[in-house]
Amino acid sequence: MVILAPFVAFVRYENFALIFMISFVIALFKKDYIFSIILFISSFFFVFLFGLWSLHFGLGFFPSSIMAKSIVGDQLNLISLISKVFYNLTEKLKLGIYIDVLIIINLLILLKSKNNRLFYLSLIFILTTLIHASFSRMGVHYFYRYD
């Protein structure tokens, strides 16, 4: 998994949400903190190299498509970024009927599951969806456009 994480994040930068949540669930439930940290840090390998390469040519560290689709490009400081994340989670979390139904189904699975694998998959799906939604631009033209 540590070997594949950099490739997953390099193919789609949005997959950082998935890698982060998998690392979080491993740390929280499996108590394997070292592996969780190594997994999360390894996902930055190719992204870091690409960022350095882009900076060398006078471009931004992250691709402009990521900056345009996320709220990170709008924020100049950490406080405003955190407030925008909480705003997205509390006020603008209108993901559409398909995602809402999937989250409700996964919540039911989470509450009733006796199978650990199914519990972990449902938890990772819910948390990944929420973190992805909290950092992405919300609205008609953004959320389903690239996912």
Accessible surface in RSA format (square Angstrom, percent):
REM  Atomic radii and reference values for relative SASA: ProtOr
REM  Chains: A
REM  Algorithm: Lee & Richards
REM  Probe-radius: 1.40
REM  Slices: 20
REM RES _ NUM      All-atoms   Total-Side   Main-Chain    Non-polar    All polar
REM                ABS   REL    ABS   REL    ABS   REL    ABS   REL    ABS   REL
RES MET A   1   122.48  63.4  82.20  54.4  40.28  95.9  75.76  64.4  46.72  61.9
RES VAL A   2    42.05  27.7  39.85  36.1   2.20   5.3  39.85  34.6   2.20   6.0
RES ILE A   3   137.56  78.3 131.60  98.0   5.96  14.4 136.52  98.3   1.04   2.8
RES LEU A   4   114.45  63.7 114.45  81.9   0.00   0.0 114.45  80.4   0.00   0.0
RES ALA A   5     1.62   1.5   0.11   0.2   1.51   3.4   1.42   2.0   0.20   0.5
RES PRO A   6    12.00   8.7  12.00  10.9   0.00   0.0  12.00   9.9   0.00   0.0
RES PHE A   7   101.91  51.0 101.36  62.8   0.55   1.4 101.91  61.8   0.00   0.0
RES VAL A   8    50.86  33.5  46.37  42.0   4.49  10.8  50.81  44.2   0.05   0.1
RES ALA A   9     0.00   0.0   0.00   0.0   0.00   0.0   0.00   0.0   0.00   0.0
RES PHE A  10    87.44  43.7  77.85  48.2   9.59  24.9  77.85  47.2   9.59  27.4
RES VAL A  11   117.03  77.0  89.45  81.0  27.58  66.5  95.37  82.9  21.66  58.7
RES ARG A  12    92.41  38.8  90.69  46.2   1.72   4.1  36.76  50.2  55.66  33.7
RES TYR A  13    25.29  11.8  18.95  10.8   6.34  16.5  19.02  14.3   6.26   7.7
RES GLU A  14    33.17  19.0  20.09  15.2  13.08  31.1  25.38  49.1   7.78   6.4
RES ASN A  15    38.55  26.6  37.90  36.6   0.65   1.6   0.73   1.7  37.82  36.6
RES PHE A  16    36.05  18.0  35.53  22.0   0.52   1.4  35.79  21.7   0.25   0.7
RES ALA A  17    14.13  13.0   8.48  13.1   5.65  12.9  12.12  17.1   2.01   5.3
RES LEU A  18    61.43  34.2  61.36  43.9   0.07   0.2  61.36  43.1   0.07   0.2
RES ILE A  19     8.73   5.0   8.73   6.5   0.00   0.0   8.73   6.3   0.00   0.0
RES PHE A  20    76.41  38.2  76.34  47.3   0.07   0.2  76.34  46.3   0.07   0.2
RES MET A  21    15.39   8.0  15.39  10.2   0.00   0.0  15.39  13.1   0.00   0.0
RES ILE A  22    33.96  19.3  33.90  25.3   0.06   0.1  33.90  24.4   0.06   0.2
RES SER A  23     5.41   4.6   5.40   7.2   0.01   0.0   5.41  11.5   0.00   0.0
RES PHE A  24    86.75  43.4  81.08  50.2   5.67  14.8  86.38  52.4   0.38   1.1
RES VAL A  25     5.84   3.8   5.84   5.3   0.00   0.0   5.84   5.1   0.00   0.0
RES ILE A  26    23.21  13.2  23.12  17.2   0.09   0.2  23.21  16.7   0.00   0.0
RES ALA A  27    20.32  18.7  20.21  31.2   0.11   0.2  20.27  28.5   0.06   0.2
RES LEU A  28    83.47  46.5  76.39  54.7   7.07  17.8  80.26  56.4   3.21   8.6
RES PHE A  29    80.18  40.1  55.82  34.6  24.36  63.4  58.02  35.2  22.15  63.4
RES LYS A  30   124.39  60.7 100.62  61.7  23.77  56.6  58.89  53.0  65.50  69.8
RES LYS A  31   127.85  62.4 111.16  68.2  16.69  39.7  79.00  71.1  48.85  52.0
RES ASP A  32    64.81  45.4  60.19  59.9   4.62  10.9  16.44  38.7  48.37  48.2
RES TYR A  33   118.66  55.4 115.91  65.9   2.76   7.2  92.64  69.6  26.03  32.1
RES ILE A  34   123.77  70.4 123.37  91.9   0.40   1.0 123.70  89.1   0.07   0.2
RES PHE A  35    61.20  30.6  58.98  36.5   2.22   5.8  60.68  36.8   0.52   1.5
RES SER A  36     7.06   6.0   6.88   9.2   0.19   0.4   0.44   0.9   6.63   9.3
RES ILE A  37    97.12  55.3  94.34  70.3   2.78   6.7  97.12  69.9   0.00   0.0
RES ILE A  38    84.94  48.3  82.79  61.7   2.15   5.2  84.49  60.8   0.45   1.2
RES LEU A  39     0.31   0.2   0.31   0.2   0.00   0.0   0.31   0.2   0.00   0.0
RES PHE A  40    58.27  29.2  58.27  36.1   0.00   0.0  58.27  35.3   0.00   0.0
RES ILE A  41   108.73  61.9 105.56  78.6   3.17   7.7 105.56  76.0   3.17   8.6
RES SER A  42    20.56  17.4  12.40  16.6   8.16  18.8  20.33  43.3   0.23   0.3
RES SER A  43     0.00   0.0   0.00   0.0   0.00   0.0   0.00   0.0   0.00   0.0
RES PHE A  44    78.54  39.3  78.53  48.6   0.01   0.0  78.54  47.6   0.00   0.0
RES PHE A  45   111.27  55.7 104.38  64.7   6.89  17.9 111.06  67.3   0.21   0.6
RES PHE A  46    53.11  26.6  52.22  32.3   0.88   2.3  52.22  31.7   0.88   2.5
RES VAL A  47     1.38   0.9   1.34   1.2   0.04   0.1   1.34   1.2   0.04   0.1
RES PHE A  48   107.37  53.7 106.75  66.1   0.62   1.6 107.34  65.1   0.02   0.1
RES LEU A  49    85.80  47.8  80.90  57.9   4.90  12.3  81.46  57.2   4.35  11.7
RES PHE A  50    62.78  31.4  58.06  36.0   4.72  12.3  62.27  37.8   0.51   1.5
RES GLY A  51     0.00   0.0   0.00   N/A   0.00   0.0   0.00   0.0   0.00   0.0
RES LEU A  52    84.29  46.9  78.66  56.3   5.64  14.2  78.95  55.4   5.35  14.4
RES TRP A  53   142.28  57.1 136.51  66.1   5.77  13.6 123.42  65.8  18.86  30.6
RES SER A  54     4.21   3.6   4.21   5.6   0.00   0.0   1.16   2.5   3.05   4.3
RES LEU A  55    92.62  51.6  75.98  54.4  16.64  41.8  76.40  53.7  16.23  43.7
RES HIS A  56   144.62  79.0 112.16  78.0  32.46  83.0  73.84  76.1  70.78  82.4
RES PHE A  57   122.59  61.3  94.24  58.4  28.36  73.8 100.56  61.0  22.03  63.1
RES GLY A  58    69.03  85.1   0.00   N/A  69.03  85.1  35.64  97.8  33.39  74.8
RES LEU A  59   114.11  63.5 104.63  74.9   9.48  23.8 109.65  77.0   4.46  12.0
RES GLY A  60    45.31  55.9   0.00   N/A  45.31  55.9  30.78  84.5  14.53  32.5
RES PHE A  61    59.95  30.0  53.88  33.4   6.07  15.8  53.88  32.7   6.07  17.4
RES PHE A  62    75.06  37.6  67.84  42.0   7.22  18.8  67.95  41.2   7.11  20.3
RES PRO A  63    37.98  27.7  27.29  24.9  10.69  38.9  37.80  31.2   0.18   1.1
RES SER A  64    94.91  80.2  83.04 110.8  11.87  27.3  51.05 108.7  43.86  61.5
RES SER A  65    56.56  47.8  48.98  65.4   7.58  17.5  39.82  84.8  16.74  23.5
RES ILE A  66    34.38  19.6  33.98  25.3   0.40   1.0  34.27  24.7   0.10   0.3
RES MET A  67    65.03  33.7  62.44  41.3   2.59   6.2  61.52  52.3   3.51   4.7
RES ALA A  68    58.60  53.9  47.17  72.8  11.42  26.0  55.13  77.6   3.46   9.2
RES LYS A  69    33.29  16.2  33.08  20.3   0.21   0.5  15.52  14.0  17.77  18.9
RES SER A  70    15.14  12.8  15.14  20.2   0.00   0.0  14.82  31.6   0.32   0.5
RES ILE A  71     2.22   1.3   2.22   1.7   0.00   0.0   2.22   1.6   0.00   0.0
RES VAL A  72    57.79  38.0  53.05  48.0   4.74  11.4  53.05  46.1   4.74  12.9
RES GLY A  73    34.39  42.4   0.00   N/A  34.39  42.4   6.82  18.7  27.57  61.7
RES ASP A  74    72.56  50.8  44.37  44.2  28.19  66.7  21.06  49.6  51.51  51.4
RES GLN A  75    39.41  22.0  21.90  16.0  17.52  41.7   3.00   6.4  36.41  27.6
RES LEU A  76   178.83  99.6 141.45 101.2  37.38  94.0 145.43 102.1  33.40  89.9
RES ASN A  77    89.12  61.5  78.04  75.4  11.07  26.7  37.56  90.4  51.56  49.8
RES LEU A  78   120.26  67.0 110.96  79.4   9.30  23.4 113.52  79.7   6.74  18.1
RES ILE A  79   133.31  75.9 132.54  98.7   0.78   1.9 132.66  95.5   0.66   1.8
RES SER A  80    37.65  31.8  33.61  44.9   4.05   9.3  34.31  73.1   3.35   4.7
RES LEU A  81    33.12  18.4  33.12  23.7   0.00   0.0  33.12  23.3   0.00   0.0
RES ILE A  82    75.72  43.1  74.85  55.8   0.87   2.1  75.72  54.5   0.00   0.0
RES SER A  83    64.80  54.8  54.70  73.0  10.11  23.3  45.37  96.6  19.43  27.2
RES LYS A  84    59.08  28.8  56.14  34.4   2.94   7.0  24.45  22.0  34.63  36.9
RES VAL A  85    19.97  13.1  19.97  18.1   0.00   0.0  19.97  17.4   0.00   0.0
RES PHE A  86   121.14  60.6 120.88  74.9   0.26   0.7 121.14  73.4   0.00   0.0
RES TYR A  87   102.53  47.9  98.01  55.8   4.52  11.8  64.24  48.3  38.29  47.2
RES ASN A  88     1.78   1.2   1.76   1.7   0.02   0.1   0.00   0.0   1.78   1.7
RES LEU A  89    57.64  32.1  45.65  32.7  11.99  30.2  45.65  32.1  11.99  32.3
RES THR A  90   101.42  72.1  67.43  68.4  33.99  81.0  64.31  86.4  37.11  56.1
RES GLU A  91   105.70  60.7  90.23  68.3  15.47  36.8  17.26  33.4  88.44  72.2
RES LYS A  92    71.29  34.8  67.79  41.6   3.51   8.4  31.58  28.4  39.71  42.3
RES LEU A  93    57.25  31.9  34.78  24.9  22.47  56.5  34.78  24.4  22.47  60.5
RES LYS A  94   168.43  82.2 144.21  88.5  24.22  57.7  97.18  87.5  71.25  75.9
RES LEU A  95     3.17   1.8   1.01   0.7   2.16   5.4   2.89   2.0   0.27   0.7
RES GLY A  96    28.86  35.6   0.00   N/A  28.86  35.6  26.89  73.8   1.97   4.4
RES ILE A  97   120.35  68.5 112.51  83.8   7.84  18.9 113.62  81.8   6.74  18.3
RES TYR A  98   164.75  76.9 160.33  91.2   4.42  11.5 116.32  87.4  48.43  59.7
RES ILE A  99    29.21  16.6  29.21  21.8   0.00   0.0  29.21  21.0   0.00   0.0
RES ASP A 100    54.26  38.0  52.50  52.3   1.75   4.1  16.04  37.8  38.22  38.1
RES VAL A 101    64.20  42.2  63.82  57.8   0.38   0.9  64.20  55.8   0.00   0.0
RES LEU A 102    78.56  43.8  78.56  56.2   0.00   0.0  78.56  55.2   0.00   0.0
RES ILE A 103    22.81  13.0  22.81  17.0   0.00   0.0  22.81  16.4   0.00   0.0
RES ILE A 104    99.56  56.7  99.50  74.1   0.06   0.1  99.56  71.7   0.00   0.0
RES ILE A 105    80.98  46.1  80.95  60.3   0.02   0.1  80.97  58.3   0.00   0.0
RES ASN A 106    20.90  14.4  20.90  20.2   0.00   0.0   0.00   0.0  20.90  20.2
RES LEU A 107    74.66  41.6  74.66  53.4   0.00   0.0  74.66  52.4   0.00   0.0
RES LEU A 108    94.44  52.6  93.55  66.9   0.89   2.2  93.89  65.9   0.55   1.5
RES ILE A 109    51.99  29.6  46.87  34.9   5.12  12.3  51.90  37.4   0.09   0.2
RES LEU A 110    30.31  16.9  23.05  16.5   7.26  18.3  23.05  16.2   7.26  19.5
RES LEU A 111   141.43  78.8 108.21  77.4  33.23  83.5 110.60  77.7  30.83  83.0
RES LYS A 112   157.69  76.9 135.46  83.1  22.24  52.9  87.83  79.1  69.87  74.4
RES SER A 113    30.15  25.5   0.10   0.1  30.05  69.2   8.16  17.4  21.99  30.8
RES LYS A 114   198.43  96.8 159.37  97.8  39.06  93.0 120.17 108.2  78.26  83.4
RES ASN A 115    83.70  57.7  74.97  72.5   8.72  21.0  26.16  63.0  57.53  55.6
RES ASN A 116   100.42  69.3  96.53  93.3   3.89   9.4  15.08  36.3  85.34  82.5
RES ARG A 117   190.42  80.0 188.09  95.9   2.33   5.5  61.88  84.6 128.54  77.9
RES LEU A 118    77.08  42.9  75.96  54.3   1.12   2.8  76.62  53.8   0.46   1.2
RES PHE A 119    51.97  26.0  51.97  32.2   0.00   0.0  51.97  31.5   0.00   0.0
RES TYR A 120    43.60  20.4  43.60  24.8   0.00   0.0  27.31  20.5  16.28  20.1
RES LEU A 121   117.88  65.6 113.16  81.0   4.71  11.8 113.46  79.7   4.42  11.9
RES SER A 122     2.44   2.1   1.68   2.2   0.76   1.8   0.60   1.3   1.84   2.6
RES LEU A 123    21.46  12.0  21.46  15.4   0.00   0.0  21.46  15.1   0.00   0.0
RES ILE A 124    25.38  14.4  25.38  18.9   0.00   0.0  25.38  18.3   0.00   0.0
RES PHE A 125    66.39  33.2  61.32  38.0   5.07  13.2  66.21  40.1   0.18   0.5
RES ILE A 126    11.26   6.4  11.26   8.4   0.00   0.0  11.26   8.1   0.00   0.0
RES LEU A 127    42.44  23.6  41.77  29.9   0.67   1.7  41.77  29.3   0.67   1.8
RES THR A 128    24.88  17.7  24.88  25.2   0.00   0.0  24.88  33.4   0.00   0.0
RES THR A 129    13.30   9.5   9.42   9.6   3.87   9.2   7.26   9.7   6.04   9.1
RES LEU A 130    51.95  28.9  51.95  37.2   0.00   0.0  51.95  36.5   0.00   0.0
RES ILE A 131    37.85  21.5  33.41  24.9   4.44  10.7  37.22  26.8   0.63   1.7
RES HIS A 132    25.84  14.1  22.50  15.6   3.35   8.6  16.49  17.0   9.35  10.9
RES ALA A 133     0.00   0.0   0.00   0.0   0.00   0.0   0.00   0.0   0.00   0.0
RES SER A 134     2.23   1.9   2.19   2.9   0.04   0.1   0.04   0.1   2.19   3.1
RES PHE A 135    71.50  35.8  71.39  44.2   0.11   0.3  71.48  43.3   0.02   0.1
RES SER A 136     3.83   3.2   2.21   3.0   1.61   3.7   3.73   7.9   0.09   0.1
RES ARG A 137    59.79  25.1  57.34  29.2   2.45   5.8  12.80  17.5  46.99  28.5
RES MET A 138    20.35  10.5   5.42   3.6  14.93  35.5   5.42   4.6  14.93  19.8
RES GLY A 139    42.54  52.5   0.00   N/A  42.54  52.5  32.32  88.7  10.22  22.9
RES VAL A 140   134.02  88.2 108.85  98.5  25.16  60.6 117.21 101.8  16.81  45.6
RES HIS A 141   136.00  74.3 130.06  90.4   5.94  15.2  88.01  90.7  47.99  55.8
RES TYR A 142    76.69  35.8  76.69  43.6   0.00   0.0  33.27  25.0  43.42  53.5
RES PHE A 143    13.30   6.7  13.23   8.2   0.06   0.2  13.30   8.1   0.00   0.0
RES TYR A 144   101.10  47.2  85.54  48.7  15.56  40.5  85.68  64.4  15.42  19.0
RES ARG A 145   166.54  69.9 127.85  65.2  38.69  92.1  42.14  57.6 124.40  75.4
RES TYR A 146    30.31  14.2  11.59   6.6  18.72  48.7  17.91  13.5  12.41  15.3
RES ASP A 147    95.91  67.2  35.59  35.4  60.32 142.6  58.11 136.8  37.80  37.7
END  Absolute sums over single chains surface
CHAIN  1 A     9670.5       8430.9       1239.6       7369.2       2301.3
END  Absolute sums over all chains
TOTAL          9670.5       8430.9       1239.6       7369.2       2301.3
